[in-house]
Amino acid sequence: MVYLPQNAVIAKEKLTQYLLVLLPKDDKSKFLAQAGYSLTSWQQLEQDIRTQVLSQPAEFLETTRYGDKYCIRAKIRGVNGIELSILTIWMVTNKTAKFVTLVPDKGAS
């Protein structure tokens, strides 16, 4: 089993300018709002990704020109106690893991 490092890079901009902002296409903010996440509490989402997602095993997907791509399926319990099934994508290069994105896990049981 592969586990990505707890100190993986999670860019603030990825949370504050993408995931937690209402977008006309591929919006994730409404999904995350169900668990109480918002732009004003982006640090909580980052912390929860580190503690609740990175503690789960990562599954290798493919090697790309940007590095090795992994996914981690997890349940994330939000600030209001609501649990969401999510799928996160990570890129690993030279022992550095970077958060790419998070989507609802449609394949979760």
JODA-V82159 format. One record per run of one state. SS is the DSSP state (H for helix, E for strand, C for the rest). FROM is the first residue (numbers start at 0). LEN is the number of residues. If there is no record, write none. Layout:
ss:SS from:FROM len:LEN
ss:SS from:FROM len:LEN
This chain:
ss:C from:0 len:1
ss:E from:1 len:1
ss:C from:2 len:6
ss:E from:8 len:1
ss:C from:9 len:2
ss:H from:11 len:8
ss:C from:19 len:9
ss:H from:28 len:5
ss:C from:33 len:5
ss:H from:38 len:15
ss:C from:53 len:4
ss:E from:57 len:7
ss:C from:64 len:2
ss:E from:66 len:11
ss:C from:77 len:5
ss:E from:82 len:11
ss:C from:93 len:2
ss:E from:95 len:9
ss:C from:104 len:5
